[in-house]
Amino acid sequence: MTNKRYHILKTLRLTVEEEKLLKELCEIFQMKEAEYFRFLLSQKPNDYPEIRVLLKDLINEVNHVGTNINQIVKGVNAGIYSDNDKQQLVAYLKRLNISLDQVVNQIGNK
């Protein structure tokens, strides 16, 4: 975060289950508890750790699909294009669309 100085201290009471969930979420997103709460209070969807993880996974998926598409295009340019390559390309694009739909649905439900 930035070099902000936090002057106000808040005490919070949680149940055992809530504390366990908080600790799990902080471990998953590699954040301190106070930092996690500040992110939740910010009301900026891109700041939510869950959304950051989803977007990171989506970017990785897009990169993998892009690599496969580039390999197929290279084969097309070399003159070794086949119908199997076309089917693979369509499958990769469907996979990409499914991943995009999943992320959009998950972000929309936050």
Secondary structure, 3 states (H helix, E strand, C coil): CCCCCCCCCCCCCCCHHHHHHHHHHHHHHCCCHHHHHHHHHHCCHHHCHHHHHHHHHHHHHHHHHHHHHHHHHHHHHCCCCCHHHHHHHHHHHHHHHHHHHHHHHHHHCC
